[in-house]
């Protein structure tokens, strides 16, 4: 190629770049012509539009589009979310007379999970035999509603059948607003042999919660505030002579906090924290008088060098100034708080708990992950006792299996060693410990 030909090519290249630059200066960034969704066979467009950070007519911004994609993923309802940008024919910009601007369509592609799950439940060890069935229904009506039904046979004690029943319904973003309504009905009975005479203790609980996301769009993240009312009716049936007495509690609650936890394909990232207050007094018609406080902080760290690994940390501090229907306000010892100890091993009206987990994947199959953990906690009679009594420690390791096809299902198995009791416990679950 001669010198003249090379100069011609360079001139055309420079001219083309200048024209592109001038076009951008004159017309600005492309406008979003439309926002579409693919694969949302169940999910309603109104729910998805509420979560995203772009609207039709906006200038295209790839960072806001990616932020919108992640916001849809954060709902936890999809196996994956991706997007593509499709150019469309130029159209008239009505804000600038007779000027033509470039426009694009933004298309989000969703892979929906299964939203109905029936889970057999079983817990069998030396002192604890429970079997039952749990129904979980997510994304009802395609609007992210949730429902849970649970029935659990907890075995017989002194000839009395023990059982637990639960119904709950979560209605977020009422009429596409920032407001949420949550209803729960719970019934349980258990034979208590710790008293002088055995008692069949029966509890029926109704709980109603109203809350609001403190952003105008109603997106399900950020700051929130809520209030609740709980009605509890307790019957104590003395097994020896079948005599019975009743106790009632009316509890008003307050809940404020911040939630910015993101759901990625294989793990989580972000943080949440908050404060809850429960108050019960005889002026409400309650037989139990107490004030209960609890603060919590949870953080899920992802590493730039190992984005599929997590360091998860939770800290909780709680205190109540009185017993609640004759029971302590807090208990520790379970598969979700102080692992390595029997259920409800420690009880008191003050509680301190810290959980630390390091979760890392099986490299070729990141749906399977290993975990090492350490749990530190104790319960106390008084708040000041925290400074004078040692923490109980549980530590161990486990496995996680993320079931991508179902909503928030992570099968887990943990082996924890309780150093205070010098014993170990094996636990299983279908959700994260925290």
C-alpha positions as CSV (number, residue, x, y, z in Angstrom):
1,X,0.0,0.0,0.0
2,X,1.4,3.4,-1.1
3,X,2.0,6.4,1.1
4,X,-1.0,8.2,-0.4
5,X,-3.3,5.2,0.3
6,X,-2.2,5.0,4.0
7,X,-2.8,8.7,4.4
8,X,-6.3,8.3,2.9
9,X,-7.2,5.5,5.3
10,X,-5.9,7.5,8.3
11,X,-7.9,10.5,7.3
12,X,-11.1,8.5,7.0
13,X,-10.5,6.8,10.4
14,X,-9.9,10.2,12.1
15,X,-12.8,11.7,10.3
16,X,-15.1,8.8,11.5
17,X,-14.0,9.1,15.1
18,X,-14.6,12.9,15.0
19,X,-18.0,12.3,13.5
20,X,-18.9,9.8,16.3
21,X,-17.6,12.2,18.9
22,X,-19.6,15.1,17.4
23,X,-22.7,12.9,17.2
24,X,-22.3,12.1,20.9
25,X,-21.8,15.8,21.8
26,X,-24.9,16.8,19.7
27,X,-27.2,14.0,20.6
28,X,-25.9,12.9,24.0
29,X,-26.2,9.3,25.3
30,X,-28.8,7.0,23.8
31,X,-32.3,7.2,25.4
32,X,-34.0,4.1,26.8
33,X,-36.9,3.5,24.4
34,X,-38.4,0.6,26.3
35,X,-37.7,-1.9,29.2
36,X,-38.7,-5.5,28.6
37,X,-38.5,-8.7,30.5
38,X,-38.1,-12.3,29.2
39,X,-38.7,-15.5,31.2
40,X,-41.0,-13.9,33.8
41,X,-43.7,-16.5,33.4
42,X,-44.9,-15.9,37.0
43,X,-43.4,-12.6,38.0
44,X,-45.4,-9.4,37.3
45,X,-43.8,-6.5,35.4
46,X,-45.0,-4.0,38.0
47,X,-43.0,-5.8,40.7
48,X,-39.8,-5.9,38.6
49,X,-40.2,-2.2,37.6
50,X,-40.4,-1.2,41.2
51,X,-36.9,-2.6,42.0
52,X,-34.9,-1.2,39.0
53,X,-33.1,2.1,38.8
54,X,-34.0,3.1,35.2
55,X,-37.2,4.2,33.5
56,X,-38.2,4.6,29.8
57,X,-37.0,7.9,28.5
58,X,-33.9,8.0,30.7
59,X,-30.4,8.4,29.1
60,X,-28.8,5.0,28.9
61,X,-26.3,4.4,31.8
62,X,-24.7,1.0,31.9
63,X,-23.9,1.3,35.6
64,X,-27.6,1.9,36.5
65,X,-28.6,-1.0,34.2
66,X,-26.2,-3.3,36.0
67,X,-27.4,-2.0,39.3
68,X,-31.0,-2.8,38.2
69,X,-30.0,-6.3,37.1
70,X,-28.5,-6.9,40.6
71,X,-31.6,-5.4,42.3
72,X,-33.8,-8.0,40.5
73,X,-31.4,-10.8,41.5
74,X,-31.5,-9.6,45.1
75,X,-35.2,-10.5,45.3
76,X,-34.0,-14.1,45.6
77,X,-36.6,-15.4,43.1
78,X,-34.4,-16.1,40.1
79,X,-31.6,-18.5,39.3
80,X,-30.0,-15.9,37.1
81,X,-30.6,-12.5,35.7
82,X,-28.9,-11.0,32.6
83,X,-29.6,-8.2,30.2
84,X,-28.9,-7.1,26.7
85,X,-29.2,-3.8,24.9
86,X,-30.9,-3.6,21.5
87,X,-30.6,-0.5,19.3
88,X,-33.9,0.7,17.8
89,X,-34.7,3.2,14.9
90,X,-34.0,6.8,15.7
91,X,-37.1,8.7,17.0
92,X,-38.0,12.3,17.6
93,X,-36.9,13.8,20.9
94,X,-39.9,15.9,21.8
95,X,-37.8,17.9,24.2
96,X,-35.7,19.2,21.4
97,X,-37.7,20.3,18.3
98,X,-37.0,18.2,15.2
99,X,-33.8,16.7,16.6
100,X,-33.3,13.0,16.3
101,X,-31.6,10.9,19.0
102,X,-30.4,7.4,19.2
103,X,-32.6,5.0,21.3
104,X,-32.1,1.5,22.7
105,X,-34.3,-1.2,24.3
106,X,-33.1,-2.7,27.6
107,X,-34.1,-6.4,27.8
108,X,-33.7,-8.3,31.1
109,X,-33.7,-12.1,30.8
110,X,-34.8,-14.0,33.9
111,X,-34.6,-17.6,34.9
112,X,-37.3,-18.2,37.4
113,X,-37.0,-20.7,40.3
114,X,-39.7,-23.1,41.4
115,X,-41.9,-21.2,43.8
116,X,-43.7,-24.1,45.6
117,X,-41.7,-26.5,47.9
118,X,-42.9,-29.3,50.2
119,X,-40.3,-30.2,52.7
120,X,-40.5,-33.3,55.0
121,X,-39.0,-32.4,58.4
122,X,-37.4,-34.8,60.8
123,X,-35.2,-34.4,63.9
124,X,-34.3,-37.5,65.7
125,X,-31.7,-37.9,68.4
126,X,-31.5,-39.4,71.9
127,X,-33.9,-36.9,73.5
128,X,-35.6,-35.1,70.6
129,X,-37.9,-36.9,68.0
130,X,-39.8,-34.6,65.7
131,X,-41.4,-35.3,62.3
132,X,-43.5,-33.0,60.2
133,X,-44.2,-31.4,56.9
134,X,-43.6,-27.8,55.7
135,X,-45.1,-26.0,52.7
136,X,-43.4,-23.0,51.3
137,X,-45.0,-20.9,48.5
138,X,-43.0,-17.9,47.2
139,X,-43.8,-15.2,44.7
140,X,-47.6,-15.7,45.0
141,X,-49.5,-13.9,42.3
142,X,-46.1,-13.0,40.8
143,X,-45.8,-10.2,43.3
144,X,-43.3,-11.6,45.8
145,X,-45.9,-12.6,48.4
146,X,-44.8,-15.5,50.7
147,X,-46.8,-18.2,52.6
148,X,-45.7,-20.9,54.9
149,X,-47.6,-23.8,56.5
150,X,-46.0,-26.2,59.0
151,X,-47.2,-29.2,60.9
152,X,-44.8,-31.0,63.3
153,X,-45.4,-34.0,65.5
154,X,-43.1,-33.6,68.4
155,X,-43.7,-37.0,69.9
156,X,-45.5,-38.1,73.1
157,X,-44.5,-37.3,76.6
158,X,-46.4,-38.9,79.6
159,X,-49.1,-39.9,77.1
160,X,-49.6,-36.3,75.8
161,X,-49.2,-35.7,72.1
162,X,-47.0,-32.7,71.5
163,X,-47.3,-30.8,68.2
164,X,-46.4,-27.5,66.6
165,X,-48.5,-25.7,63.9
166,X,-47.6,-22.5,62.0
167,X,-49.2,-20.3,59.3
168,X,-47.6,-17.1,58.1
169,X,-48.3,-14.8,55.2
170,X,-46.0,-12.0,54.0
171,X,-47.6,-9.2,51.8
172,X,-44.8,-6.9,50.7
173,X,-45.3,-3.6,48.8
174,X,-49.1,-3.4,49.4
175,X,-50.6,-2.1,46.1
176,X,-47.1,-1.5,44.8
177,X,-46.3,0.8,47.7
178,X,-43.4,0.8,50.2
179,X,-45.7,-0.7,52.9
180,X,-45.6,-4.3,54.1
181,X,-48.0,-6.5,56.0
182,X,-47.1,-9.7,57.8
183,X,-49.5,-12.1,59.6
184,X,-48.5,-15.1,61.7
185,X,-50.5,-17.8,63.6
186,X,-48.6,-20.2,65.8
187,X,-49.7,-23.0,68.1
188,X,-47.5,-25.3,70.1
189,X,-47.8,-27.5,73.2
190,X,-45.1,-29.2,75.2
191,X,-45.0,-31.2,78.4
192,X,-42.9,-29.5,81.0
193,X,-41.5,-32.0,83.6
194,X,-39.2,-29.4,85.3
195,X,-41.9,-28.4,87.7
196,X,-43.0,-30.3,90.8
197,X,-45.8,-31.8,88.8
198,X,-45.9,-32.3,85.0
199,X,-47.7,-29.6,83.0
200,X,-48.9,-29.6,79.4
201,X,-48.1,-26.1,78.4
202,X,-50.1,-24.9,75.4
203,X,-49.5,-21.6,73.6
204,X,-51.5,-19.9,70.9
205,X,-49.9,-16.8,69.3
206,X,-51.2,-14.2,66.8
207,X,-48.8,-11.7,65.4
208,X,-49.4,-8.8,63.0
209,X,-46.6,-6.6,61.6
210,X,-46.8,-3.5,59.5
211,X,-43.6,-1.9,58.1
212,X,-42.4,0.5,55.5
213,X,-39.3,0.8,53.4
214,X,-38.0,4.3,53.8
215,X,-37.6,5.0,50.1
216,X,-40.2,6.5,47.8
217,X,-39.9,3.7,45.2
218,X,-40.6,1.0,47.7
219,X,-37.6,-1.0,46.8
220,X,-37.0,-3.9,49.2
221,X,-33.7,-2.7,50.6
222,X,-32.2,0.2,52.6
223,X,-33.7,1.7,55.8
224,X,-37.0,0.4,57.1
225,X,-39.3,0.9,60.1
226,X,-42.2,-1.1,61.5
227,X,-44.5,-1.8,64.3
228,X,-46.2,-5.0,65.6
229,X,-48.8,-6.4,68.0
230,X,-48.6,-9.9,69.4
231,X,-51.3,-11.7,71.3
232,X,-50.4,-14.8,73.2
233,X,-52.7,-17.1,75.1
234,X,-51.1,-19.7,77.4
235,X,-52.9,-22.7,79.1
236,X,-51.1,-24.7,81.7
237,X,-52.8,-28.1,82.2
238,X,-51.7,-29.9,85.3
239,X,-51.6,-33.6,84.2
240,X,-52.2,-35.0,87.7
241,X,-55.7,-33.6,88.2
242,X,-56.5,-31.9,84.8
243,X,-56.8,-28.5,86.5
244,X,-55.9,-25.6,84.2
245,X,-54.9,-22.0,84.5
246,X,-54.6,-19.3,81.8
247,X,-52.2,-16.5,81.2
248,X,-52.4,-13.8,78.4
249,X,-49.8,-11.4,77.0
250,X,-50.3,-8.4,74.8
251,X,-47.0,-7.2,73.3
252,X,-46.4,-4.1,71.2
253,X,-43.2,-4.0,69.1
254,X,-41.0,-1.5,67.2
255,X,-38.5,-2.5,64.6
256,X,-36.0,-0.2,62.8
257,X,-33.0,-1.2,60.7
258,X,-31.1,-1.2,57.5
259,X,-30.8,-4.1,55.0
260,X,-28.4,-4.0,52.0
261,X,-27.6,-7.7,51.5
262,X,-27.2,-8.8,47.8
263,X,-27.9,-12.3,46.5
264,X,-25.3,-13.4,44.0
265,X,-25.4,-16.6,42.0
266,X,-23.6,-18.7,44.6
267,X,-23.3,-16.5,47.8
268,X,-24.2,-13.3,49.4
269,X,-22.6,-9.9,50.1
270,X,-23.5,-6.8,52.1
271,X,-24.7,-6.0,55.6
272,X,-27.8,-5.5,57.7
273,X,-28.4,-4.2,61.2
274,X,-31.2,-3.0,63.4
275,X,-32.9,-2.6,66.7
276,X,-36.1,-4.3,68.0
277,X,-38.2,-3.3,71.0
278,X,-41.0,-5.4,72.6
279,X,-43.1,-3.9,75.4
280,X,-45.9,-5.5,77.5
281,X,-47.8,-3.9,80.4
282,X,-50.9,-4.6,82.4
283,X,-52.5,-1.4,81.0
284,X,-52.7,-3.4,77.7
285,X,-54.6,-6.2,79.5
286,X,-51.5,-8.3,79.7
287,X,-50.6,-10.7,82.5
288,X,-46.9,-10.3,81.7
289,X,-45.0,-7.0,82.1
290,X,-41.6,-6.6,80.5
291,X,-39.5,-4.4,78.1
292,X,-37.2,-6.3,75.8
293,X,-34.5,-4.8,73.6
294,X,-32.3,-6.4,70.9
295,X,-29.7,-5.1,68.5
296,X,-28.1,-7.0,65.8
297,X,-25.4,-6.7,63.1
298,X,-24.8,-9.0,60.2
299,X,-22.1,-8.7,57.5
300,X,-21.3,-10.9,54.5
301,X,-17.8,-10.2,53.2
302,X,-16.8,-11.2,49.7
303,X,-13.2,-11.2,48.7
304,X,-12.0,-9.6,45.4
305,X,-9.4,-12.4,45.0
306,X,-12.0,-15.1,45.9
307,X,-15.5,-13.8,45.0
308,X,-17.1,-17.1,45.7
309,X,-15.9,-17.2,49.3
310,X,-17.5,-15.5,52.3
311,X,-16.6,-14.4,55.7
312,X,-20.0,-14.1,57.5
313,X,-20.3,-12.4,60.9
314,X,-23.3,-11.9,63.2
315,X,-23.4,-10.2,66.5
316,X,-26.6,-9.9,68.7
317,X,-27.1,-8.3,72.1
318,X,-30.4,-8.6,73.9
319,X,-31.8,-7.6,77.3
320,X,-35.2,-7.9,79.1
321,X,-36.1,-6.4,82.5
322,X,-38.4,-9.3,83.4
323,X,-39.5,-12.8,82.6
324,X,-42.0,-13.3,79.7
325,X,-44.9,-15.4,80.8
326,X,-42.7,-17.0,83.4
327,X,-40.0,-17.9,80.9
328,X,-36.6,-16.3,80.3
329,X,-36.4,-13.9,77.4
330,X,-33.5,-15.6,75.6
331,X,-32.1,-19.0,75.0
332,X,-29.0,-20.2,73.2
333,X,-28.1,-23.6,71.9
334,X,-29.4,-24.7,68.5
335,X,-28.3,-25.2,64.9
336,X,-28.7,-21.5,64.2
337,X,-27.0,-19.8,67.2
338,X,-24.7,-21.7,69.5
339,X,-23.8,-24.9,67.6
340,X,-22.3,-27.8,69.5
341,X,-24.8,-27.6,72.4
342,X,-28.2,-29.1,73.0
343,X,-31.2,-27.0,72.2
344,X,-31.9,-24.2,74.7
345,X,-28.9,-25.2,76.7
346,X,-28.5,-21.7,78.2
347,X,-31.3,-19.4,79.3
348,X,-31.5,-15.9,80.7
349,X,-32.9,-12.4,80.4
350,X,-29.7,-11.0,78.8
351,X,-28.0,-12.5,75.8
352,X,-24.8,-11.9,73.9
353,X,-23.9,-13.9,70.7
354,X,-21.3,-13.7,68.0
355,X,-21.1,-16.1,65.0
356,X,-18.2,-16.2,62.5
357,X,-18.3,-18.4,59.4
358,X,-15.8,-18.8,56.6
359,X,-17.5,-20.3,53.6
360,X,-15.5,-21.4,50.5
361,X,-16.5,-23.4,47.4
362,X,-15.6,-26.7,45.9
363,X,-13.8,-25.1,43.0
364,X,-15.2,-27.1,40.1
365,X,-18.7,-27.2,41.6
366,X,-19.3,-23.9,43.5
367,X,-22.9,-25.0,44.4
368,X,-21.1,-27.1,47.0
369,X,-19.3,-25.2,49.7
370,X,-17.3,-26.0,52.8
371,X,-17.7,-24.0,56.0
372,X,-15.7,-23.6,59.2
373,X,-17.3,-21.7,62.1
374,X,-16.9,-20.5,65.6
375,X,-19.9,-19.4,67.8
376,X,-19.4,-17.5,71.1
377,X,-22.3,-16.6,73.4
378,X,-24.0,-16.8,76.7
379,X,-27.1,-15.8,78.6
380,X,-27.2,-13.9,81.9
381,X,-29.6,-12.9,84.6
382,X,-28.6,-9.3,84.5
383,X,-26.9,-7.0,81.9
384,X,-24.0,-6.3,84.1
385,X,-23.2,-10.1,84.3
386,X,-21.8,-9.9,80.8
387,X,-18.6,-8.4,82.3
388,X,-18.1,-11.1,84.8
389,X,-19.1,-14.4,83.1
390,X,-17.2,-16.1,80.3
391,X,-18.6,-16.9,76.9
392,X,-19.4,-20.4,75.8
393,X,-17.7,-21.5,72.7
394,X,-18.8,-23.8,69.9
395,X,-16.7,-24.5,66.8
396,X,-16.8,-26.9,63.9
397,X,-17.1,-27.4,60.2
398,X,-19.8,-28.3,57.7
399,X,-21.1,-28.5,54.2
400,X,-23.5,-26.3,52.2
401,X,-25.4,-27.2,49.0
402,X,-27.1,-24.3,47.3
403,X,-30.3,-25.5,45.6
404,X,-30.6,-22.9,42.8
405,X,-34.0,-24.1,41.6
406,X,-35.8,-23.2,44.9
407,X,-36.1,-19.9,46.8
408,X,-33.6,-19.5,49.7
409,X,-32.9,-23.2,50.0
410,X,-29.4,-24.0,51.1
411,X,-29.0,-27.5,52.6
412,X,-26.5,-27.5,55.4
413,X,-24.9,-30.0,57.7
414,X,-22.7,-28.9,60.6
415,X,-20.7,-30.7,63.2
416,X,-20.1,-28.5,66.2
417,X,-18.1,-29.1,69.4
418,X,-19.3,-27.4,72.6
419,X,-16.2,-26.7,74.6
420,X,-18.1,-26.0,77.9
421,X,-19.9,-29.3,77.7
422,X,-17.0,-31.2,76.0
423,X,-19.5,-32.7,73.6
424,X,-20.4,-32.4,70.0
425,X,-23.6,-32.1,68.1
426,X,-24.6,-32.8,64.5
427,X,-27.2,-30.5,63.0
428,X,-29.0,-30.1,59.6
429,X,-31.0,-27.3,58.0
430,X,-32.5,-26.0,54.8
431,X,-31.6,-22.3,55.3
432,X,-28.5,-20.3,56.3
433,X,-27.6,-20.2,60.0
434,X,-28.0,-16.4,59.8
